[in-house]
Amino acid sequence: MLREIFKQVSYRDSPYKDIYYLTDTEIRFSIYNQDKFITISLRVENDRYIVYGFETTKNNTIIRHKSEQIDSIDFFWIWYNNFYNNLL
């Protein structure tokens, strides 16, 4: 799952920045929305996929944080869209 998501976010002129991929362990990427910075991290923990979302300001103050276990790439993107679209 991590490899497929990596392929989906790492393309030329992608809106996703700071893409970090550690094979079979974690993928992390960021996206900017106006004055907010969104960081998403998907990690393998205890044989489960856990997604974390962080919304921060320019000075790295965390506005909100959310995490959840996911089971598929489709659910990852649903979770991501819900997190992204619920910006304060």
C-alpha distances in whole Angstrom, upper triangle without the diagonal:
4,5,5,6,9,10,11,13,14,17,21,22,19,20,18,19,19,16,15,12,12,10,8,10,10,10,13,15,18,20,24,26,29,30,27,24,21,18,15,13,10,10,10,13,15,12,11,9,12,12,15,17,21,23,26,29,30,32,29,30,27,28,25,22,20,17,16,13,11,9,7,6,10,11,10,12,15,15,15,17,19,19,20,23,25,26,29
4,5,5,6,9,10,11,12,15,19,20,17,18,15,16,16,12,11,8,9,8,6,8,7,6,10,12,15,18,22,24,27,28,25,22,19,16,12,10,8,8,9,13,15,13,12,9,11,11,14,16,19,21,24,27,28,29,26,28,25,26,24,21,19,16,16,14,12,12,10,9,12,13,10,12,16,15,14,17,19,19,19,22,24,25,28
4,5,5,6,9,10,10,13,17,19,16,18,15,17,16,12,11,8,9,7,8,10,9,8,12,13,17,19,23,25,29,30,27,23,21,18,15,13,11,12,12,16,18,16,15,13,15,15,17,19,21,24,26,29,29,31,28,30,28,29,27,24,22,20,19,18,15,15,12,10,14,15,13,14,18,18,17,19,22,21,22,24,26,27,30
4,5,5,6,9,10,12,16,18,15,17,15,17,17,13,14,11,13,11,11,13,12,10,13,14,17,18,22,24,28,29,26,23,20,18,15,14,12,14,14,18,20,17,16,14,16,15,18,19,22,24,26,29,30,32,29,31,28,29,27,24,22,20,19,17,15,14,11,8,11,13,11,12,15,16,15,17,20,20,20,23,25,26,29
4,5,5,6,9,11,15,16,13,14,12,14,14,11,11,10,12,12,12,13,11,8,10,10,13,15,19,20,24,25,23,20,17,14,12,11,9,12,13,17,20,18,16,12,14,12,14,15,18,20,23,25,26,28,25,27,25,25,23,21,19,17,17,16,13,13,10,7,10,12,9,9,13,13,12,14,17,17,16,19,21,22,26
4,5,5,6,9,13,14,12,13,11,12,12,8,9,7,10,10,11,12,10,7,9,9,12,14,18,20,24,25,22,19,17,14,12,11,10,12,14,18,21,19,18,14,15,14,16,16,18,20,22,25,25,27,25,27,25,26,24,22,21,19,19,18,16,16,14,11,14,15,12,12,16,16,14,17,19,19,18,21,23,24,27
4,6,6,7,11,13,11,13,12,13,14,11,12,10,13,12,13,15,13,11,12,12,15,16,20,22,25,27,25,22,19,17,15,15,14,16,17,21,24,22,20,17,19,17,19,19,22,23,25,27,28,30,27,30,28,29,27,25,24,22,22,21,18,18,15,12,14,17,14,14,17,18,16,18,21,21,20,22,25,25,29
4,6,7,11,12,9,11,10,13,14,11,13,12,15,15,16,17,15,11,12,11,14,14,17,19,23,25,22,20,17,16,14,14,14,16,18,22,25,22,21,17,18,16,18,18,20,21,23,26,26,29,26,28,26,27,25,23,22,21,20,20,17,17,14,10,12,14,12,11,14,15,13,14,18,18,17,19,22,22,26
4,6,9,10,7,8,6,9,11,8,10,11,14,15,16,17,14,10,10,8,10,11,14,16,20,21,19,16,14,13,11,12,13,16,18,22,25,23,21,18,18,15,16,16,17,18,20,22,22,25,23,25,23,24,23,21,20,20,20,20,18,19,16,12,14,16,13,11,15,15,12,14,17,17,15,18,20,20,24
4,7,9,6,9,7,9,10,7,10,10,14,14,16,17,14,11,11,9,11,12,15,18,21,23,21,18,16,15,14,14,15,17,20,23,26,25,23,20,20,18,19,18,20,21,22,24,23,26,24,26,25,26,25,24,23,22,23,23,21,21,19,15,17,19,16,15,19,19,16,18,21,20,18,21,24,23,27
4,6,5,9,9,10,12,10,13,14,17,17,20,21,18,15,15,12,14,14,17,19,22,24,22,20,18,18,17,18,18,21,23,27,30,28,27,23,24,21,22,21,22,23,24,26,25,28,26,29,28,28,28,27,26,26,26,26,24,24,21,18,19,21,19,17,20,21,18,19,23,22,20,22,25,25,28
4,5,9,10,11,13,12,15,16,20,21,23,24,21,18,17,15,15,15,17,19,21,23,23,20,20,19,19,21,21,24,26,30,33,32,30,27,27,24,25,23,24,24,25,26,25,28,27,30,29,30,29,29,29,28,29,29,27,28,25,21,22,25,22,20,23,24,21,21,25,24,22,24,27,26,29
4,6,8,10,13,13,16,18,21,23,25,25,22,18,17,14,14,12,14,16,18,20,20,18,18,18,18,20,22,25,28,31,34,33,31,27,27,24,24,22,23,22,23,23,22,25,25,27,27,27,27,27,27,28,29,29,27,28,26,22,23,25,22,19,23,23,20,20,23,23,20,22,25,23,27
4,5,7,11,10,14,15,19,20,22,22,19,15,14,11,11,10,12,14,17,19,18,16,15,15,15,17,18,21,24,27,31,29,27,24,23,20,20,19,19,19,20,21,21,24,23,25,24,25,24,24,24,24,25,26,24,25,22,18,19,21,18,16,19,19,16,16,20,19,16,19,22,21,24
4,6,10,11,14,16,20,22,23,23,19,16,14,10,9,6,8,10,13,15,14,12,12,12,13,16,18,21,24,27,31,30,27,24,23,19,19,17,17,16,17,18,17,21,20,22,21,21,21,21,21,22,23,25,23,25,22,19,19,20,17,15,18,18,14,14,17,16,13,15,18,17,20
4,7,7,11,13,17,18,20,19,16,12,10,6,6,5,8,11,14,15,14,11,10,9,10,12,14,18,21,24,27,26,24,20,19,16,16,14,14,14,15,17,17,19,18,20,19,20,19,19,19,19,21,22,21,22,20,17,18,19,15,14,17,16,13,14,17,15,13,16,18,17,20
4,5,9,12,16,18,20,19,15,12,9,6,5,6,8,12,14,15,13,10,10,9,11,13,15,18,21,24,27,27,25,22,20,17,16,15,14,14,15,16,15,17,16,19,18,19,20,19,20,20,22,23,22,24,23,20,21,22,18,17,20,19,15,17,19,17,15,18,20,18,21
4,6,10,13,16,18,17,13,10,8,5,6,8,11,15,17,17,15,11,11,9,10,11,14,16,19,22,25,25,24,21,19,17,16,14,14,15,15,16,15,17,15,18,18,20,20,19,20,20,22,23,22,24,23,20,22,22,19,18,21,20,17,19,21,19,17,20,22,20,23
4,7,10,13,15,14,11,7,6,4,7,10,13,16,19,20,17,14,12,10,10,10,12,14,17,20,23,23,21,18,17,15,15,14,15,16,17,19,18,20,18,21,20,21,21,19,19,19,20,21,20,22,20,17,20,20,16,16,20,18,15,18,20,18,17,21,22,21,24
4,7,10,12,11,8,6,5,6,9,13,16,19,22,22,20,16,14,11,10,9,10,11,14,17,20,20,19,16,16,14,14,15,15,17,18,20,20,21,19,21,20,22,21,19,19,18,20,20,19,21,20,17,20,21,17,18,21,19,17,20,22,20,19,23,24,23,26
4,6,9,8,6,4,6,9,12,16,19,22,25,25,23,19,17,13,12,10,10,10,12,15,18,18,17,14,15,14,15,16,17,20,21,24,24,25,22,24,23,25,23,21,20,19,19,19,18,19,18,16,19,19,16,17,21,19,17,20,23,21,21,24,26,25,28
4,6,6,5,6,9,12,15,19,22,25,28,28,25,22,19,16,14,11,10,9,10,13,16,16,16,14,15,15,16,18,19,22,23,26,26,27,24,26,24,26,25,22,21,19,20,19,18,19,18,17,21,21,18,19,23,21,20,23,25,23,23,27,28,28,30
4,5,7,8,11,14,18,21,25,28,31,31,28,25,22,19,16,13,12,10,10,13,16,14,15,14,15,16,18,20,22,25,26,29,29,30,27,29,27,29,27,24,23,21,21,19,18,18,17,16,20,20,18,20,23,22,21,24,26,25,25,28,30,30,33
4,6,9,12,15,19,22,26,28,32,32,29,25,22,19,16,13,10,9,7,11,12,11,12,10,13,14,16,19,22,25,27,30,30,31,28,30,27,29,27,23,22,19,18,16,15,15,15,14,18,18,16,18,21,20,20,23,25,24,25,28,29,29,32
4,7,10,14,17,21,24,27,30,30,27,23,20,17,14,11,8,6,5,8,11,10,11,9,11,12,14,17,19,22,24,27,28,28,25,26,24,26,24,21,19,16,16,15,15,15,15,15,19,18,16,18,21,19,19,22,24,22,23,27,27,27,30
4,7,10,14,17,20,23,26,26,23,19,17,13,10,7,6,4,6,9,13,12,12,9,10,10,11,13,15,19,20,23,24,25,22,23,21,23,21,18,17,14,15,14,14,15,15,14,17,17,13,16,19,17,16,19,21,19,20,23,24,24,27
4,7,11,14,17,20,23,24,20,17,14,11,8,6,5,7,9,13,16,15,14,11,11,10,11,12,14,17,19,22,22,23,20,22,20,22,20,17,16,14,15,15,14,15,14,13,16,16,12,14,17,15,13,17,19,17,17,21,22,22,25
4,7,11,14,17,20,20,17,13,11,7,6,4,6,8,12,14,18,18,16,13,12,10,9,10,11,14,15,18,18,20,17,19,17,18,17,15,14,13,15,16,15,17,17,14,17,17,13,14,17,15,12,16,17,15,15,19,20,19,22
4,7,11,13,17,17,14,11,8,6,6,7,9,12,15,18,22,21,19,16,15,12,11,10,11,12,14,16,16,18,15,18,16,18,17,15,15,15,17,18,17,19,18,15,17,17,13,13,16,15,12,14,16,14,13,17,18,17,20
4,7,10,13,13,11,7,5,4,6,9,12,15,19,21,24,24,22,18,17,13,12,10,9,10,11,13,13,15,13,15,14,15,15,14,15,16,18,19,19,21,20,18,19,19,15,14,17,15,12,13,16,13,11,15,16,14,17
4,7,10,11,9,6,5,7,9,12,15,18,22,24,27,27,25,21,19,15,14,11,11,10,11,12,12,15,14,16,15,15,15,15,16,17,19,21,21,23,21,19,19,19,16,14,16,15,11,12,15,12,9,13,14,12,15
4,6,7,6,5,6,9,12,15,18,21,25,27,31,30,28,24,22,18,16,13,12,10,10,10,10,13,13,14,14,14,15,16,17,19,22,24,24,26,25,22,22,22,19,17,19,17,14,14,16,13,10,13,14,12,14
4,6,5,6,7,11,13,17,20,23,27,29,32,32,29,26,23,19,17,14,13,10,10,10,11,14,14,15,15,13,14,16,17,20,22,25,24,27,26,23,23,22,19,17,18,17,14,13,14,12,9,10,12,9,11
4,6,8,10,14,17,20,23,27,30,32,36,36,33,29,27,23,21,17,15,12,11,10,10,14,14,15,15,14,16,18,20,23,25,28,28,31,29,27,26,26,23,21,22,21,17,16,17,15,12,13,14,11,12
4,7,10,13,17,20,23,26,30,31,35,36,33,29,26,23,20,16,14,10,9,7,7,10,11,12,13,12,14,17,19,22,25,28,28,31,30,28,28,27,24,23,23,22,19,18,19,16,14,15,15,11,11
4,7,10,13,17,20,23,27,28,31,32,29,26,23,19,16,13,10,7,6,5,7,10,9,10,10,9,11,13,16,18,21,24,25,28,27,25,25,24,21,20,20,18,15,16,16,13,11,12,12,9,9
4,7,10,13,17,20,23,25,28,29,26,23,20,17,14,11,8,6,5,6,7,10,8,10,9,10,11,12,14,17,20,22,23,26,25,23,23,22,19,18,19,17,14,15,16,12,10,13,13,10,12
4,7,10,13,16,20,22,25,26,23,19,17,13,10,7,6,5,6,9,10,13,11,12,10,10,10,10,11,13,16,19,19,22,21,19,20,18,15,14,16,13,10,12,13,9,8,11,12,9,12
4,7,10,13,17,18,22,22,20,16,14,11,8,6,5,7,8,11,12,14,11,13,11,12,11,10,11,12,14,17,17,20,19,17,19,17,14,14,16,13,10,13,14,11,10,14,14,13,15
4,7,10,14,15,19,19,16,13,11,7,6,5,7,9,11,15,16,18,15,16,13,14,12,10,10,10,12,13,13,16,16,14,15,14,10,11,13,10,8,11,12,10,10,14,14,14,16
4,6,10,12,16,16,13,10,8,6,5,7,9,12,14,17,19,20,16,17,15,16,14,11,11,9,11,12,12,15,15,13,16,14,11,12,15,12,10,14,15,12,13,17,17,17,20
4,7,9,13,13,10,7,6,4,6,9,12,15,17,21,22,23,20,21,18,19,17,13,12,9,10,9,9,11,12,11,13,12,9,11,14,11,11,14,15,14,15,18,19,19,22
4,6,10,10,8,6,5,6,8,11,14,18,20,23,25,25,22,23,20,21,19,15,14,11,11,10,10,12,13,13,16,14,12,15,17,14,14,18,19,17,18,22,22,23,25
4,7,6,5,5,6,9,11,15,18,21,23,27,28,29,25,26,23,25,22,18,16,13,12,10,10,11,13,13,17,15,13,17,18,16,17,20,21,20,22,25,25,26,28
4,5,5,6,7,10,12,16,18,22,24,28,29,29,25,26,23,25,22,18,16,12,12,10,11,13,15,16,19,17,15,19,20,18,19,22,22,21,23,26,26,27,29
4,5,8,10,13,15,19,22,25,27,31,33,33,29,29,26,28,25,21,19,15,14,11,13,13,16,18,21,19,18,22,23,20,22,25,25,24,26,29,29,30,32
4,7,10,13,16,20,22,26,29,32,34,34,31,31,28,29,26,22,20,16,14,11,11,11,13,16,19,17,16,20,21,19,21,24,24,24,26,29,29,30,32
4,6,10,13,16,20,23,26,30,32,32,28,29,25,26,23,19,16,13,10,7,8,8,11,13,16,14,13,17,18,16,17,21,21,20,23,25,25,27,29
4,7,10,13,17,20,23,27,28,29,26,26,23,24,20,17,14,10,8,6,6,7,9,10,13,11,10,13,15,13,14,17,18,17,19,22,22,23,26
4,7,10,13,17,20,23,26,26,22,23,19,20,17,13,10,7,6,4,6,9,11,12,14,11,9,13,14,11,12,16,16,14,17,20,19,20,23
4,7,10,14,17,20,22,23,20,20,17,17,14,11,8,5,6,6,7,10,11,11,13,10,8,10,12,9,9,13,13,11,13,16,16,17,20
4,7,10,13,17,19,20,16,16,13,14,11,7,6,4,7,9,10,14,15,14,16,13,10,12,13,10,9,13,13,10,12,15,15,15,17
4,7,10,14,16,17,14,14,11,11,8,6,5,6,9,12,13,16,17,16,16,14,11,12,13,9,8,11,11,7,9,12,12,11,14
4,6,10,13,14,10,10,7,8,6,5,7,9,12,15,17,20,20,19,20,18,15,15,16,13,11,13,13,9,10,13,12,11,12
4,7,10,12,9,8,6,5,5,6,9,12,15,18,19,23,23,21,22,20,17,17,17,14,12,13,13,9,9,12,10,8,9
4,7,8,5,5,4,5,7,9,12,15,19,22,23,26,26,25,25,23,20,20,21,18,16,17,17,13,12,15,14,10,11
4,5,5,5,7,7,10,12,16,19,22,25,26,30,30,28,28,27,24,23,24,21,18,19,19,16,14,16,15,12,11
4,5,7,10,11,14,16,19,22,25,28,29,32,32,29,30,29,26,25,26,24,21,21,22,18,17,19,18,15,15
4,6,9,11,14,16,19,22,26,29,30,33,33,31,32,31,28,27,28,26,23,24,24,21,19,22,21,17,16
4,6,9,11,13,16,19,22,25,26,30,30,28,29,28,24,25,26,23,20,22,22,18,17,20,19,16,16
4,6,9,11,15,18,21,25,26,30,30,29,30,28,25,25,25,22,20,22,21,17,17,19,18,15,14
4,6,7,11,14,18,21,23,27,27,26,27,24,22,22,22,19,17,19,18,14,15,17,15,12,12
4,7,11,14,18,21,23,26,27,26,26,24,21,21,21,18,16,17,16,12,13,15,12,9,8
4,7,11,14,18,19,23,24,23,23,21,18,19,18,15,14,15,13,10,11,13,11,9,9
4,7,11,14,16,20,21,20,21,18,16,17,17,13,12,15,13,9,12,14,12,11,12
4,7,11,13,16,18,18,18,15,13,14,14,10,10,13,11,8,11,13,11,12,13
4,7,10,13,15,15,16,13,11,14,13,9,10,13,12,10,13,15,14,15,17
4,6,10,12,13,14,11,10,12,12,9,11,14,12,11,14,16,16,17,19
4,7,10,12,13,10,9,13,13,10,12,15,14,14,17,19,19,21,23
4,6,8,9,6,6,10,10,8,11,14,13,14,16,18,19,21,24
4,7,9,7,8,11,11,11,13,16,16,17,19,21,22,24,27
4,5,5,6,9,10,11,12,14,15,16,18,20,21,23,27
4,5,5,6,9,10,10,12,14,15,16,18,20,22,25
4,5,5,6,9,10,11,12,14,15,16,18,21,24
4,5,5,6,8,10,10,12,14,15,17,19,22
4,5,5,6,9,10,11,12,14,15,17,21
4,5,5,6,8,10,10,12,14,16,20
4,5,5,6,9,10,10,12,15,18
4,6,5,6,9,10,11,13,16
4,5,5,6,8,10,11,15
4,5,5,6,8,10,14
4,6,5,6,9,12
4,6,5,7,10
4,6,6,10
4,6,9
4,6
4
